[in-house]
C-alpha cells in the first residue's frame, strides 16, 4: 500500500461520509450506509453485545478508494460461519482467541461485497488487496488471534487467496428465475409428485383463512413495524434464542431503505399472525427475518419461500437467497450454491491445523452439494 493510500480505522459509521459510502455500496442493501448505521445507532451492534466497530477506510474520506465494515468481536454469535472449535483450540494452548477481527455484515448470512472499492482499471483488485493487508497488519500489530471475512463475493475470494488467507466453503440453497411467467409456470418444471406437494401446502394456507400482503418500507406504519418485531422476537425466544434485533432497528431501517425493505404480512381475520421480512437489490431478493404468533400448517414455507418466489417472478428478480440451513428448501425449488469465507490466523501451528481441517471439510461440502443437487424437484 503506497503512501497515497493511507488506511485508517474508525469506531462508528458516523465518522464516514454517507454519500461517499453509498456511492461505492450501490444497491446491495446490507452495505448501504443506512443499514449499517441503523444497527449501530439502535444498539444492536455494540461492544456490550460483542461487536465493536472498527471500520476501515483507505484513501481520503470524501473520495475513498476502499471501505469495509469491520468489527472487533469478543464472541462468535451472529456470524453464521462457525469457528467455536477454533476458539477452543486456541484456548487449549493458553492463547486468547477473542477479540478477533471480523469483516462481515452483522447477523446477515448473505453473499456479497465486503470491501467496497472505487472504480479502477483493475476492477478494484489493488484496493481489495490493500484492505486485506491493512486488516492483517492491524490484527498483527494489536496481537489479535485472527481476522475473518464472511460470505464474500468472488473478487474478494480471489484477493484473499492471493494474499494467503485460508478459504472456507459452505453450501446454502438459492432460487434462480429462469424466465418464469408466474408461479404455476415455475411449478410446471417440477415432477408431478413434487408439484402436488407444493400445491397442497399452498392450499392448506387458504384453508386456514390466511391471506398475504406485501408492503415496502415506506408503506409500513409504526404499529405494523412494532408487530413485525414482536412476531420476530417471540419466535426467537420460542426456539430458545435471544433476538439480535430490537424494535428501533426495524423502525429505522424500514424508513431508511424504503422499497428495498419488504414485509410480507400473513393476515387472518383482520389480524397479522405472521410476517416475513425481505431485502432486495436490483436483481436479488434476500429473505432475512420471520416470526409467527403460533403454529400454522405450512405457513413458514409459504411466507418465507413461496411468497418470495412469487415476488421475484412479479418483479423480474433473477435470484433469491432465503437464508441459511435447510435441506427442506430443495423440495421447494431451491438449489445448492457455494458460499465462501476467508481467514487470516496469526499462530502458524494452529493455522496449519486449520488448513488441513478445511481441506477435509471442503471435500465433504462438495459431496454434500452433489448429493443435494440430485434431490431437486425438477423434471429430468
Secondary structure, DSSP 8 states (H G I E B T S, - for coil): --TTS-EEEES-GGGS-HHHHHHHHTT-GGGSHHHHHHHHHTTSS-GGGTEEE-EEEEEETTEEEEEE-EEEESS-TT-SS--HHHHHHHHHTT----SEEEES-TT----B-SEEE---TTTTHHHHHHHHHHHHHHHHHTT-SEEEE-SB-HHHHHHHHHTT-EEEEEEEEEEE--S-SSHHHHHTTB-HHHHHHHHHHHHHHHHTTEEEEEEEGGG--HHHHHHHHHHHHHHHHHTT---S--HHHHHHHHHHHGGGEEEEEEEETTEEEEEEEEEE-SSEEEEEEEEESS--TTHHHIIIIIHHHHHHHHHT--EEE--S--GGGGGGT-EEEEEEEEEEES-HHHHHHHHHHHHHHHHHHHHHHHHHHTT--B--
